[in-house]
Structures are given as structure tokens and as C-alpha cells.
Amino acid sequence: MFMEVTQQIQKWSALYGSPISETEYLAICSNLKGFFITLKEWDEAENKSNERNSDNGNKYIPRQT
């Protein structure tokens, strides 16, 4: 269930410790979206790298201590 924008602003205001504006709320949303897009891109790049390495016969073998 999604909260209304006003409810979300109230929650973020409580976390921040003072009221935030709708503009600040939109900036928070934009920053969070960018953060998760970056994580997704990193994950996809790592998966591609792992696929290339396994195709070349290069497999990660952990060191034994």
C-alpha cells in the first residue's frame, strides 16, 4: 500500500527532525532513485564480468587458510 505524498513528507520530516518542503521531498525521491539505479548497474556489470570470466575458464577459487 502506497502512502500519499503528504504522508510521505510527514514521515521524512519526522526522520529529518524538522518539516521538509515538497521540493525537498522530490529531491529525496530523485536521489534514492539514482542510488538504486547505480546499485543495479553495478550488479549488472559484475554479473557480466562473472559471465565473461566463467566463459574463459577463469573461476574464482577462494584461498584456503
C-alpha positions as CSV (number, residue, x, y, z in Angstrom):
1,M,0.0,0.0,0.0
2,F,1.4,3.4,-1.0
3,M,1.3,6.4,1.2
4,E,0.0,9.8,-0.1
5,V,2.7,12.4,-0.8
6,T,1.6,14.4,2.2
7,Q,2.1,11.3,4.4
8,Q,5.5,10.6,2.9
9,I,6.5,14.2,3.5
10,Q,5.4,13.9,7.2
11,K,7.5,10.7,7.6
12,W,10.6,12.2,6.0
13,S,10.1,15.4,8.2
14,A,10.0,13.2,11.3
15,L,13.2,11.4,10.2
16,Y,14.9,14.7,9.4
17,G,13.8,16.4,12.6
18,S,12.1,19.4,11.0
19,P,9.5,20.0,8.3
20,I,10.6,19.5,4.7
21,S,9.0,21.0,1.6
22,E,7.6,19.1,-1.3
23,T,10.6,20.2,-3.3
24,E,12.9,18.7,-0.7
25,Y,10.8,15.5,-0.7
26,L,11.1,15.3,-4.5
27,A,14.9,15.7,-4.3
28,I,15.0,12.9,-1.7
29,C,13.0,10.7,-4.1
30,S,15.2,11.5,-7.0
31,N,18.4,10.8,-5.0
32,L,17.1,7.5,-3.8
33,K,16.1,6.5,-7.3
34,G,19.6,7.4,-8.6
35,F,21.2,5.4,-5.8
36,F,19.2,2.3,-6.6
37,I,19.8,2.7,-10.3
38,T,23.6,2.9,-9.6
39,L,23.4,-0.3,-7.5
40,K,21.5,-2.1,-10.3
41,E,24.1,-1.0,-12.9
42,W,27.0,-2.2,-10.6
43,D,25.2,-5.5,-10.1
44,E,24.7,-6.0,-13.9
45,A,28.3,-5.1,-14.6
46,E,29.5,-7.5,-12.0
47,N,27.3,-10.3,-13.4
48,K,28.6,-9.6,-16.9
49,S,32.2,-9.7,-15.7
50,N,31.5,-13.0,-13.9
51,E,29.9,-14.5,-17.0
52,R,33.0,-13.5,-19.1
53,N,35.3,-15.0,-16.6
54,S,33.4,-18.2,-16.4
55,D,33.3,-18.4,-20.3
56,N,37.2,-18.1,-20.3
57,G,37.6,-20.8,-17.8
58,N,38.6,-18.3,-15.1
59,K,36.8,-19.3,-12.0
60,Y,37.2,-17.8,-8.6
61,I,38.8,-20.2,-6.2
62,P,38.9,-18.9,-2.6
63,R,42.2,-19.2,-0.8
64,Q,42.3,-21.7,2.0
65,T,43.9,-20.6,5.2
